[in-house]
């Protein structure tokens, strides 16, 4: 045996100790800087079985071909991960199992060291995903079973549920629709376990946007939603026949609206927390019409009531009754002006009766007490006023096929035998109604295939025995011999080498039964190249496929091809379609493949890559409209990364899927606005930042090109709003901070404060309560910086109705308010112990009342301008 040559002291720090055969074959150990290989060598290359210890601490044990990990092997990573399976050219490619150090386990397909293809990933937390992978991420179709019992089935992009899908909750709820970044975002239907059904928009797992909610009790709501609550514009049809159309906040009728009652009444006006509160008009079915103030579903405040008999009342109301000051004009011409209590003339008043005039006291619509009656010699008249197949079974198809074997969820899954009506018989594995796994297929013509199947096609390793005696053993892809293989002909010939689509194509060796050997190139089962050896000696000879080769014109029924041919359009050529489209560029095997230009009859022009007659790869598409797209294409659609320049000056740069802006991207508008964030189906949907040309900046959720969901809007003047949006307007819960220092936190509808909220002035005053259309209206509490506190009813930013006012000096007023002042019945208690209970007007004691001094003195009578009169 020859001694191996030893490296000199100044040679690279790599050593090899091994057996040699003709200086190139045998077993050995090689030590390149840091890495150590021990195993087989062929032609000076690591080929065969071996162990490679990397300097990083990784260790690989398995097959090698031409210095690369190729074949079966186990790779133990220094971080504790372990992969066992197929390798090609130093990369995990093929079938394999990867056990992660965190306890996760993946079993399935790999391409170029990444999980790509079909696979099952079992997470350490108990979740299990089964489906498609691309570049180590769950991308494509898949099923994710959560450890809590939830199950999702649908699309994935970059490890997140994105696209179409169905989510079955463990509580019985079912959602079917769009997902973005693991959240229900886009269009969808949610069926609740209690019988409710919602169909419409979602953002970040919440009903946000437009939608229809059908309640199990028969009610139906159609309109806007924010964060799972009816907020914005909507129509609510009650099961009792009532219909409301208008504004909602947090699932309650709040804002402007119209309520049509089943009894024929119609109310149009303001609502707060599902009650008529604020300004409104109520048309009664009997013909009466009321227009004025409402509080908590009752006519309270100022109003006008027009009776169907022609009478008209204008004045104060409390709890649906005429109470306070008012004027009643009778249809017969009589007029009463004065006090009312509980819908009756009670208190002080004056009435014109057929020309007579009475001025004085009334009780329950009758003149009672003190009064003056001025007669006009006329009579006085009064007026009263889910099943699935799972387990073993036999299925007989209508076409004559018969399957006998395992079923799972209505699909042939497991072991089974399928007898085809044409006489073929398959016995083996099934997955989701397709032959997938190991199996034997006996063809009716006598052929027999035994090996791997994927999605009803022979794919993987297998042996095909032809009825004519030929036998092929090797790789299959999509029912065709593709990859490496050996074909033994019945006449004794043997071919070993590459196959593509059932034809010998690529490098190969053909040993003829007469002793001839051809080693070289094949194209479509034809030898193309040189024939170096014959049985009678060494002779060199060129081979060219017996086919049309060179330039020519080929006329099809749908067009004309002009260019190079080799029994197929291959090389440069021009293809003119009958519809007017023209392609000029590369062809391979009759398909547009390579570089080319496609001019469409509508004026569009594409220049770039083609694969199998489709625009796939990099390219530029110039639309006749003036728009220009430059970027990735897949199967004739803009898919991947790209830049779209619109004819109006807008520019989008980012992700595309199926010709639509979908994924991450930046859109620069011609008016100077810039949006950066998520897109779905050509619309801004998901998370994003919108920078307006005027200096405003919005960051948050989008749905269908509109700010909808949670977001922060920073105005160029320094104001900042943070909260809910619907269709580009502030609607829902939010916080508004003005650059002046004032702030508001609470409900919004259509950009206005409506609902409940807290307003803090920079002066220190604080209001907490209800709003309608930007104004304090309804119940509220106003705390002044000086310590005074008012708590009660508000209308249009003023205290109006019943309330309590506590002064910092100890004084307390409780009673009726209007125009921000004491007006009507009330009680005032001074800090010194004095009290007054009676009528007020414009903050003054005015009218009937009783004042009790701290020393026991009592003043009972009429007061004017806070002075006791009598």
C-alpha positions in Angstrom: 0.0 0.0 0.0 1.3 3.5 -0.8 2.0 5.8 2.1 -0.2 8.9 1.9 1.6 12.1 1.3 1.9 14.2 4.5 1.3 17.9 4.6 4.3 20.2 5.0 4.6 22.5 8.0 3.5 25.5 5.8 0.6 23.8 4.0 -3.1 24.5 4.9 -4.2 23.0 8.3 -6.0 20.1 6.7 -5.0 16.5 7.1 -6.2 13.2 5.6 -5.6 9.8 6.9 -7.1 7.0 4.8 -6.9 4.0 2.6 -6.4 4.9 -1.1 -7.1 3.0 -4.3 -5.4 4.7 -7.2 -5.0 7.7 -4.9 -8.7 8.4 -4.7 -10.8 5.7 -3.2 -11.3 4.0 0.3 -12.0 4.8 3.9 -10.4 7.7 5.7 -10.5 10.7 8.0 -10.2 14.3 6.8 -9.7 17.3 9.1 -10.5 20.6 7.4 -10.3 23.7 9.6 -12.4 22.8 12.6 -14.6 20.2 10.9 -13.7 16.4 11.1 -15.0 13.8 8.6 -14.6 10.0 9.1 -15.9 7.6 6.4 -16.0 6.6 2.8 -14.3 8.4 -0.1 -14.7 7.9 -3.9 -12.7 9.9 -6.4 -11.2 12.0 -3.7 -14.7 13.0 -2.5 -16.7 12.1 0.5 -19.0 9.5 -1.0 -20.7 6.6 0.9 -21.3 6.4 4.7 -19.6 8.8 7.0 -19.7 11.0 10.1 -19.1 14.7 9.9 -18.3 16.6 13.2 -18.7 20.4 12.7 -16.6 22.9 14.6 -19.9 24.4 15.7 -20.7 21.2 17.7 -23.1 19.8 15.1 -22.7 16.1 14.2 -24.0 14.4 11.0 -24.0 10.7 10.5 -25.2 9.2 7.2 -24.8 9.2 3.4 -22.5 11.4 1.4 -22.3 11.9 -2.4 -19.6 14.1 -4.0 -18.5 15.7 -0.7 -22.2 16.6 0.2 -24.6 15.1 2.6 -27.0 13.3 0.2 -29.2 10.4 1.0 -30.3 9.3 4.5 -28.8 10.7 7.6 -29.1 12.0 11.2 -28.0 15.6 12.0 -27.7 16.5 15.7 -27.5 20.2 16.2 -25.5 21.8 19.0 -28.6 23.5 20.3 -30.2 20.1 21.0 -32.3 19.8 17.9 -32.1 16.4 16.0 -33.1 15.8 12.4 -33.5 12.3 10.9 -34.3 11.9 7.2 -33.3 12.7 3.6 -30.6 15.1 2.5 -29.7 16.5 -0.9 -26.6 18.6 -1.6 -25.9 19.2 2.1 -29.5 20.3 2.8 -32.4 18.6 4.4 -34.5 17.8 1.4 -37.1 15.1 1.1 -38.9 13.3 4.0 -37.7 13.8 7.6 -38.4 14.2 11.3 -37.1 17.2 13.2 -37.2 17.1 17.0 -36.7 20.6 18.5 -35.0 21.1 21.8 -38.1 22.9 23.1 -40.1 19.7 22.7 -41.7 20.4 19.4 -41.6 17.7 16.7 -42.1 18.1 13.0 -42.5 15.2 10.5 -42.9 15.8 6.8 -41.3 17.3 3.8 -38.1 19.4 3.6 -36.6 21.5 0.8 -33.2 23.2 1.0 -33.0 22.9 4.8 -36.5 24.3 5.4 -39.8 22.7 6.2 -41.5 22.9 2.8 -44.3 20.8 1.5 -46.7 18.6 3.6 -46.0 18.0 7.3 -47.2 17.6 10.8 -45.9 19.9 13.6 -46.6 18.9 17.2 -46.0 21.7 19.6 -44.8 21.1 23.1 -47.9 22.9 24.5 -50.2 20.2 23.0 -51.2 22.1 19.8 -50.9 20.0 16.5 -50.7 21.5 13.0 -51.1 19.3 9.9 -50.7 20.8 6.4 -48.5 22.9 4.1 -45.2 24.5 4.9 -43.0 27.0 2.9 -39.6 28.0 4.1 -40.0 26.7 7.7 -43.3 28.5 8.1 -46.9 27.2 8.0 -48.0 28.5 4.6 -50.8 27.2 2.5 -53.7 24.9 3.6 -53.6 23.3 7.0 -55.4 22.2 10.2 -54.4 23.5 13.6 -55.8 21.7 16.6 -55.3 23.7 19.8 -54.8 22.0 23.2 -57.9 23.8 24.5 -60.1 21.9 22.0 -60.4 24.7 19.4 -59.8 23.6 15.8 -58.8 25.8 12.8 -58.9 24.6 9.2 -57.9 26.8 6.4 -55.1 29.1 5.0 -51.8 30.0 6.6 -49.2 32.6 5.7 -45.8 32.9 7.5 -46.9 30.7 10.5 -50.1 32.7 11.0 -53.7 32.0 10.1 -54.1 34.3 7.1 -56.6 33.9 4.3 -59.8 31.8 4.4 -60.5 29.4 7.3 -63.0 27.8 9.7 -62.4 28.0 13.5 -64.4 25.7 15.7 -64.3 26.8 19.3 -64.5 24.3 22.1 -67.6 26.1 23.5 -69.5 25.2 20.4 -69.1 28.5 18.5 -68.0 28.3 14.8 -66.4 31.0 12.7 -65.9 30.8 9.0 -64.2 33.5 7.0 -61.1 35.7 6.7 -58.0 35.7 8.9 -55.0 38.0 9.1 -52.0 37.4 11.4 -53.8 34.7 13.5 -56.9 36.9 14.1 -60.3 37.0 12.5 -59.9 40.0 10.3 -61.9 40.6 7.1 -65.3 39.0 6.1 -66.7 36.2 8.1 -69.7 34.3 9.7 -69.7 33.6 13.4 -72.3 31.1 14.7 -72.6 31.3 18.5 -73.5 28.2 20.6 -76.6 30.1 22.0 -78.1 30.3 18.5 -77.0 33.8 17.5 -75.4 34.3 14.1 -73.2 37.2 13.0 -72.1 37.8 9.4 -69.8 40.7 8.4 -66.5 42.4 9.1 -63.9 41.4 11.8 -60.8 43.1 13.0 -58.3 41.5 15.5 -60.8 38.8 16.5 -63.6 41.2 17.2 -66.7 42.1 15.2 -65.6 45.5 13.8 -66.9 47.1 10.6 -70.2 46.3 8.8 -72.2 43.2 9.8 -75.6 41.5 10.5 -76.3 39.9 13.9 -79.3 37.6 14.2 -80.2 37.0 17.8 -81.7 33.7 18.9 -84.7 35.6 20.3 -85.6 36.8 16.8 -84.1 40.3 16.9 -81.9 41.3 13.9 -79.3 44.0 13.9 -77.6 45.3 10.7 -74.9 47.9 10.8 -71.6 49.0 12.3 -69.6 47.1 15.0 -66.6 48.1 17.0 -64.8 45.6 19.3 -67.7 43.1 19.3 -70.2 45.8 20.2 -72.8 47.5 18.0 -71.3 50.9 17.6 -71.9 53.3 14.7 -74.8 53.3 12.3 -77.3 50.4 12.3 -80.8 49.0 12.1 -82.3 46.9 14.9 -85.4 44.9 14.1 -87.1 43.6 17.2 -89.0 40.4 17.3 -92.0 42.3 18.6 -92.2 44.3 15.4 -90.4 47.5 16.6 -87.6 48.8 14.3 -84.8 51.2 15.3 -82.5 52.9 12.7 -79.7 55.1 13.8 -76.6 55.4 16.0 -75.3 52.8 18.5 -72.5 52.9 21.2 -71.4 49.8 23.1 -74.5 47.7 22.1 -76.9 50.5 23.1 -79.0 52.9 21.0 -77.0 56.1 21.6 -76.9 59.2 19.3 -79.4 60.0 16.6 -82.0 57.5 15.6 -85.6 56.7 14.5 -87.6 54.1 16.5 -90.8 52.8 14.9 -93.0 51.1 17.4 -95.2 48.1 16.4 -98.2 50.1 17.7 -97.7 52.7 15.0 -95.8 55.3 17.2 -92.6 56.8 15.6 -89.8 58.6 17.5 -87.0 60.5 15.8 -84.2 62.1 17.8 -81.5 61.5 20.4 -80.8 58.3 22.3 -78.5 57.6 25.3 -78.0 54.0 26.6 -81.0 52.6 24.8 -83.3 55.4 26.1 -84.8 58.4 24.4 -82.6 61.2 25.9 -82.0 64.6 24.4 -84.0 66.3 21.6 -86.6 64.4 19.7 -90.0 64.1 18.0 -92.6 61.5 19.0 -95.5 60.9 16.7 -98.2 58.9 18.4 -100.4 56.5 16.4 -103.5 58.5 17.6 -102.2 61.5 15.8 -100.6 63.4 18.7 -97.1 64.8 18.1 -94.5 65.8 20.7 -91.4 67.7 19.9 -88.8 68.5 22.6 -86.6 67.1 25.3 -86.4 63.5 26.5 -84.7 62.0 29.5 -84.6 58.2 30.1 -87.4 57.4 27.6 -89.7 60.0 29.1 -90.7 63.5 27.9 -88.7 65.6 30.4 -87.6 69.2 29.8 -89.0 71.7 27.3 -91.4 70.6 24.6 -94.4 71.1 22.4 -97.3 68.6 22.4 -99.8 68.9 19.5 -102.9 66.9 20.2 -104.9 65.3 17.4 -108.0 67.3 18.4 -106.1 70.5 17.6 -105.0 71.5 21.2 -101.3 72.6 21.5 -99.3 72.6 24.7 -95.8 74.3 24.9 -93.8 74.2 28.1 -92.2 71.9 30.7 -92.4 68.2 31.0 -91.3 65.7 33.7 -91.6 61.9 33.3 -94.0 62.1 30.4 -96.3 64.5 32.1 -96.8 68.2 31.6 -95.2 69.5 34.8 -93.8 73.0 35.4 -94.5 76.1 33.3 -96.5 75.9 30.2 -99.1 77.3 27.7 -102.1 75.3 26.6 -103.9 76.5 23.5 -107.3 74.8 23.0 -108.7 74.1 19.6 -111.8 76.2 20.5 -109.6 79.3 21.1 -109.2 79.1 24.8 -105.7 79.6 26.2 -104.2 78.7 29.5 -100.7 79.9 30.7 -99.2 78.9 34.0 -98.3 75.9 36.1 -98.8 72.2 35.4 -98.3 69.1 37.6 -98.8 65.6 36.3 -100.6 66.6 33.1 -103.1 68.8 35.0 -103.3 72.6 35.4 -102.1 72.9 39.0 -100.6 76.0 40.6 -100.7 79.6 39.4 -102.1 80.4 36.0 -104.4 82.4 33.8 -107.0 81.2 31.3 -109.0 82.8 28.6 -112.5 81.2 28.4 -114.7 82.4 25.6 -113.5 85.9 26.2 -113.6 85.7 30.0 -110.2 85.8 31.8 -109.4 83.9 35.0 -106.2 84.5 36.8 -105.3 82.6 40.0 -104.9 79.1 41.5 -105.7 75.8 39.8 -105.7 72.2 41.2 -106.1 69.1 38.9 -107.4 71.2 36.0 -110.0 73.1 38.1 -109.9 76.6 39.4 -109.3 76.0 43.1 -107.9 78.5 45.6 -107.4 82.2 45.2 -108.3 83.8 41.9 -109.8 86.6 39.9 -112.4 86.0 37.1 -113.1 88.8 34.7 -116.4 88.1 32.9 -117.3 89.3 29.4 -121.0 88.5 29.9 -120.5 85.1 28.3 -121.1 81.6 29.6 -118.1 79.8 30.9 -117.3 76.5 29.3 -114.8 73.9 30.4 -112.9 71.4 28.4 -111.6 68.1 29.7 -108.6 66.9 28.1 -72.3 18.1 12.2 -72.3 13.6 10.9 -69.2 11.9 9.2 -68.1 8.4 8.0 -65.2 7.2 10.3 -63.9 3.6 10.7 -64.2 0.6 8.4 -66.5 0.6 5.5 -67.3 -0.1 1.8 -68.2 2.7 -0.6 -69.6 1.9 -4.0 -69.3 4.8 -6.4 -71.9 5.5 -9.1 -69.2 5.0 -11.8 -68.8 1.4 -10.7 -65.7 1.9 -8.5 -65.7 0.1 -5.1 -63.6 1.1 -2.1 -63.2 -1.1 1.0 -61.2 0.1 4.0 -60.7 2.9 6.5 -62.6 6.2 6.6 -61.9 9.3 8.7 -64.2 12.3 8.6 -66.0 11.2 5.5 -62.8 10.7 3.6 -60.9 7.5 2.6 -58.0 7.7 5.1 -55.9 4.8 6.4 -55.6 1.3 4.7 -57.9 0.3 1.9 -58.5 -1.4 -1.4 -60.0 0.5 -4.4 -61.3 -1.4 -7.3 -61.8 0.8 -10.3 -64.5 0.2 -12.9 -61.8 -0.1 -15.6 -60.3 -3.1 -13.9 -57.5 -1.4 -12.0 -57.0 -2.3 -8.3 -55.1 -0.3 -5.7 -54.3 -1.6 -2.3 -52.5 0.5 0.3 -52.6 3.9 2.1 -55.1 6.7 1.7 -55.2 10.2 3.1 -58.1 12.6 2.5 -59.7 10.5 -0.3 -56.4 10.3 -2.2 -53.9 7.5 -2.6 -51.1 8.8 -0.4 -48.4 6.7 1.3 -47.3 3.2 0.4 -49.4 1.1 -2.0 -49.7 -1.4 -4.9 -51.6 -0.5 -8.1 -52.4 -3.3 -10.5 -53.4 -1.9 -13.8 -56.0 -3.7 -16.0 -53.4 -3.9 -18.8 -51.2 -6.1 -16.6 -48.8 -3.4 -15.3 -48.1 -3.4 -11.6 -46.7 -0.5 -9.6 -45.5 -0.8 -6.0 -44.2 2.2 -4.0 -45.0 5.7 -2.9 -48.2 7.7 -3.7 -49.0 11.4 -3.0 -52.4 12.9 -3.8 -53.5 10.0 -6.1 -50.3 10.1 -8.1 -47.2 7.9 -8.1 -44.7 10.2 -6.3 -41.6 9.2 -4.5 -39.8 5.8 -4.7 -41.3 2.9 -6.6 -41.1 -0.1 -8.9 -43.2 -0.3 -12.0 -43.4 -3.7 -13.8 -44.8 -3.3 -17.3 -46.9 -6.1 -18.9 -44.4 -6.3 -21.7 -41.7 -7.4 -19.2 -40.0 -4.0 -18.8 -39.2 -3.1 -15.1 -38.5 0.4 -13.8 -37.2 1.1 -10.4 -36.6 4.7 -9.1 -38.1 8.1 -8.6 -41.7 9.2 -9.6 -43.3 12.6 -9.6 -47.0 13.1 -10.4 -47.5 9.7 -12.0 -44.4 10.1 -14.2 -40.9 8.6 -14.0 -39.0 11.7 -13.0 -35.6 11.8 -11.2 -33.1 8.9 -10.9 -34.0 5.5 -12.0 -33.1 2.1 -13.7 -35.1 0.8 -16.6 -34.6 -2.9 -17.5 -36.0 -3.7 -20.9 -37.4 -7.1 -21.7 -34.9 -7.4 -24.5 -32.0 -7.2 -22.1 -31.2 -3.5 -22.5 -30.6 -1.6 -19.2 -30.8 2.2 -18.8 -29.6 3.9 -15.6 -29.8 7.7 -15.2 -32.1 10.7 -15.3 -35.8 10.7 -16.2 -38.2 13.6 -16.8 -42.0 13.0 -17.4 -41.6 9.3 -18.2 -38.8 10.0 -20.7 -35.0 9.4 -20.4 -33.9 13.0 -20.2 -30.6 14.3 -18.7 -27.5 12.2 -18.0 -27.6 8.4 -18.4 -25.9 5.1 -19.4 -27.7 2.7 -21.8 -26.2 -0.8 -22.0 -27.5 -2.6 -25.0 -28.0 -6.4 -25.0 -25.5 -6.6 -27.8 -22.8 -5.1 -25.6 -23.0 -1.6 -26.9 -22.8 1.1 -24.2 -24.0 4.7 -24.6 -23.1 7.2 -21.9 -24.1 10.8 -22.3 -27.1 13.1 -22.8 -30.7 12.1 -23.4 -33.7 14.3 -24.4 -37.2 12.9 -24.5 -36.0 9.2 -24.8 -33.6 10.1 -27.6 -29.8 10.0 -27.4 -28.4 13.4 -28.0 -24.6 13.8 -27.9 -21.8 11.3 -28.6 -21.8 7.5 -28.6 -18.3 6.6 -27.3 -18.3 2.8 -27.2 -19.6 0.0 -29.5 -19.3 -3.8 -29.0 -16.8 -3.9 -31.9 -14.5 -1.2 -30.5 -14.2 2.5 -29.7 -15.9 4.8 -32.2 -17.1 8.4 -31.7 -20.3 9.4 -33.3 -22.8 12.4 -32.9 -26.5 11.9 -32.1 -29.3 14.3 -32.9 -32.8 13.4 -32.1 -34.7 12.3 -35.2 -36.8 15.3 -35.1 -37.4 18.6 -36.9 -34.5 20.7 -35.8 -33.7 24.3 -36.8 -35.8 27.4 -37.8 -39.3 27.1 -39.1 -42.9 28.4 -39.0 -45.6 26.4 -37.2 -49.2 27.4 -37.7 -51.8 26.4 -35.0 -55.5 26.8 -35.1 -55.1 29.5 -32.4 -52.0 31.2 -33.7 -48.6 31.0 -35.5 -45.1 30.2 -34.1 -41.9 31.3 -35.8 -38.5 30.2 -34.4 -36.3 27.2 -33.4 -37.7 23.7 -33.1 -36.5 20.3 -32.0 -39.8 18.5 -32.5 -40.9 21.0 -30.0 -40.7 24.8 -29.8 -37.4 25.2 -28.1 -35.1 28.2 -28.2 -36.0 31.7 -29.5 -39.3 32.3 -31.2 -42.3 34.5 -31.8 -45.9 33.3 -31.0 -48.8 35.2 -32.4 -52.2 34.3 -30.8 -55.4 34.5 -32.8 -56.8 37.0 -30.2 -54.1 39.5 -31.1 -51.6 38.8 -28.3 -48.0 38.4 -29.3 -45.2 36.7 -27.4 -41.5 37.0 -28.4 -38.8 35.1 -26.4 -37.6 31.8 -25.1 -39.4 28.4 -25.5 -38.6 25.0 -23.9 -40.6 21.9 -24.8 -43.4 23.8 -26.6 -43.9 26.1 -23.6 -42.9 29.7 -23.1 -40.1 29.3 -20.6 -37.2 31.7 -20.0 -37.1 35.4 -20.9 -39.8 37.0 -23.1 -42.1 39.8 -23.9 -45.9 39.4 -24.1 -47.9 42.1 -25.8 -51.6 41.8 -25.0 -54.2 42.9 -27.5 -55.6 45.3 -24.9 -52.4 47.3 -24.9 -50.8 45.8 -21.8 -47.1 44.7 -22.1 -45.2 42.2 -19.9 -41.5 41.7 -20.1 -39.7 39.2 -17.9 -39.6 35.5 -16.9 -41.9 32.7 -18.0 -42.2 29.1 -16.8 -44.5 26.5 -18.5 -46.4 29.1 -20.5 -47.1 31.3 -17.4 -45.5 34.6 -16.2 -43.5 33.2 -13.3 -40.4 34.9 -11.8 -39.3 38.5 -12.2 -41.0 40.8 -14.6 -42.4 44.2 -15.6 -46.1 44.7 -16.5 -47.1 47.9 -18.2 -50.8 48.4 -18.2 -52.6 50.3 -21.0 -54.0 52.5 -18.3 -50.5 53.8 -17.5 -50.0 51.7 -14.4 -46.6 49.9 -14.2 -45.8 46.8 -12.0 -42.3 45.6 -11.5 -41.6 42.5 -9.3 -42.5 38.8 -8.8 -45.0 36.7 -10.7 -46.4 33.2 -10.0 -48.7 31.4 -12.5 -49.6 34.6 -14.5 -50.4 36.5 -11.3 -48.5 39.2 -9.4 -47.4 37.2 -6.3 -44.4 38.0 -4.1 -42.6 41.3 -3.8 -43.2 44.1 -6.2 -43.7 47.8 -7.0 -46.9 49.2 -8.6 -46.8 52.7 -10.0 -50.3 54.0 -10.7 -51.0 56.4 -13.5 -52.4 58.9 -11.0 -49.0 59.2 -9.3 -49.6 56.7 -6.4 -46.8 54.1 -5.8 -47.2 50.9 -3.8 -44.2 48.7 -2.8 -44.6 45.4 -1.0 -46.3 42.0 -1.1 -48.8 40.7 -3.7 -50.9 37.6 -3.8 -52.9 36.6 -6.8 -52.7 40.0 -8.5 -53.8 41.8 -5.3 -51.9 43.8 -2.8 -51.9 41.4 0.1 -49.4 41.2 3.0 -47.0 44.0 4.1 -46.5 47.1 1.9 -46.1 50.9 1.6 -48.5 53.0 -0.5 -47.4 56.5 -1.3 -50.4 58.6 -2.5 -50.0 61.3 -5.1 -51.4 63.8 -2.6 -48.5 63.2 -0.3 -50.1 60.8 2.1 -48.1 57.6 2.9 -49.5 54.3 4.3 -47.3 51.5 5.6 -48.7 48.3 6.9 -51.0 45.3 6.1 -53.0 44.8 2.9 -55.7 42.2 2.1 -57.2 41.9 -1.4 -56.0 45.4 -2.6 -57.3 47.1 0.5 -55.6 48.4 3.6 -56.7 45.8 6.1 -54.9 44.9 9.4 -52.3 47.0 11.2 -50.8 50.1 9.6 -49.5 53.7 9.8 -51.0 56.5 7.7 -49.1 59.7 7.4 -51.2 62.5 6.0 -49.7 65.3 3.9 -51.1 67.9 6.4 -48.9 66.4 9.1 -51.5 64.2 10.8 -50.4 60.6 11.6 -52.7 57.6 12.3 -51.4 54.3 13.6 -53.7 51.4 14.2 -56.3 49.1 12.6 -57.7 49.3 9.0 -60.6 47.4 7.3 -61.3 47.8 3.6 -59.2 51.0 3.2 -60.8 52.7 6.2 -59.5 53.3 9.7 -61.7 50.8 11.6 -60.8 49.3 14.9 -58.2 50.6 17.5 -55.9 53.4 16.6 -54.1 56.6 17.5 -54.5 59.8 15.5 -52.0 62.5 16.1 -53.1 65.8 14.6 -50.6 68.3 13.2 -51.8 70.9 15.7 -50.7 68.7 18.6 -54.1 67.2 19.4 -54.1 63.4 20.0 -57.0 60.9 19.8 -56.5 57.2 20.9 -59.4 54.8 20.6 -62.0 53.2 18.3 -62.6 54.1 14.7 -65.4 53.0 12.2 -65.2 53.8 8.5 -62.6 56.6 9.0 -64.4 58.4 11.8 -63.9 58.3 15.6 -66.7 56.0 16.8 -66.7 53.9 20.0 -64.4 54.3 23.1 -61.6 56.9 22.9 -59.4 59.4 24.6 -59.0 62.9 23.1 -56.2 65.2 24.3 -56.2 68.7 23.0 -52.9 70.7 22.8 -54.6 73.3 25.0 -54.5 70.8 27.9 -58.2 69.8 27.9 -58.9 66.1 27.6 -61.9 63.8 27.1 -62.2 60.0 27.7 -65.4 58.2 26.8 -67.7 57.4 23.9 -67.7 58.8 20.4 -70.1 58.6 17.4 -69.3 60.1 14.0 -66.4 62.2 15.4 -68.6 63.7 18.2 -68.7 62.9 21.9 -71.9 60.9 22.3 -72.6 58.4 25.2 -70.7 58.4 28.5 -67.5 60.3 29.1 -65.2 62.4 31.3 -64.1 65.8 30.3 -61.2 67.5 32.1 -60.5 71.2 31.5 -57.0 72.6 31.9 -58.6 75.0 34.4 -59.3 72.0 36.7 -63.0 71.6 36.2 -64.2 68.0 35.5 -67.4 66.7 34.0 -68.4 63.1 34.2 -71.6 61.9 32.5 -73.6 61.6 29.3 -73.1 63.4 26.0 -75.2 63.8 22.9 -73.7 65.2 19.6 -70.7 66.7 21.4 -72.7 68.4 24.2 -73.3 67.5 27.8 -76.8 66.1 27.7 -78.4 63.6 30.1 -77.2 62.6 33.6 -73.8 64.1 34.7 -71.6 65.4 37.4 -69.7 68.7 37.1 -66.9 69.4 39.6 -65.5 72.9 39.6 -62.0 73.8 40.6 -63.3 76.1 43.3 -64.9 73.0 45.0 -68.5 73.5 43.9 -70.3 70.4 42.5 -73.4 70.0 40.4 -74.9 66.5 39.9 -78.0 66.0 37.8 -79.5 66.4 34.4 -77.9 68.4 31.5 -79.1 69.5 28.1 -76.9 71.2 25.4 -74.0 71.9 27.8 -76.3 73.4 30.5 -77.8 72.1 33.7 -81.5 71.4 32.8 -83.9 69.3 34.7 -83.5 67.9 38.2 -80.2 68.3 40.0 -78.2 69.0 43.2 -75.7 71.8 43.5 -73.3 71.7 46.4 -71.4 74.9 47.2 -68.0 74.9 48.7 -69.2 77.2 51.5 -71.7 74.5 52.6 -74.8 75.7 50.8 -76.9 73.1 48.9 -79.6 73.4 46.3 -81.7 70.5 45.1 -84.4 70.9 42.6 -85.3 72.0 39.0 -82.7 73.7 36.7 -83.0 75.3 33.3 -80.5 77.5 31.4 -77.8 76.7 34.0 -79.9 78.3 36.7 -82.3 77.4 39.5 -85.7 77.4 37.9 -88.8 75.7 39.2 -89.4 73.9 42.4 -86.4 73.4 44.7 -84.9 73.5 48.1 -81.9 75.6 49.3 -80.0 75.0 52.5 -77.5 77.6 53.8 -74.5 76.6 55.8 -75.8 78.7 58.7 -78.9 76.5 59.0 -81.4 78.6 57.1 -83.5 76.7 54.5 -85.9 77.7 51.7 -88.3 75.3 49.9 -90.4 76.6 47.1 -90.2 78.2 43.7 -87.1 79.6 42.0 -86.5 81.7 38.9 -83.1 82.5 37.4 -81.2 81.6 40.6 -83.6 83.8 42.8 -86.2 82.9 45.3 -89.3 83.7 43.3 -92.8 82.6 43.8 -94.5 80.5 46.6 -92.2 79.2 49.2 -91.3 78.6 52.9 -88.1 80.0 54.4 -87.1 78.7 57.8 -84.3 80.6 59.6 -81.9 78.9 61.9 -83.5 80.7 64.9 -86.8 79.1 64.1 -88.4 82.1 62.3 -90.7 81.0 59.4 -91.5 83.0 56.3 -94.4 81.4 54.4 -95.7 83.1 51.3 -94.6 84.9 48.2 -90.9 85.7 47.4 -89.6 88.1 44.8 -85.9 88.5 43.8 -85.1 86.4 46.9 -87.0 88.8 49.2 -90.1 87.9 51.2 -93.1 89.8 49.9 -96.1 88.5 51.8 
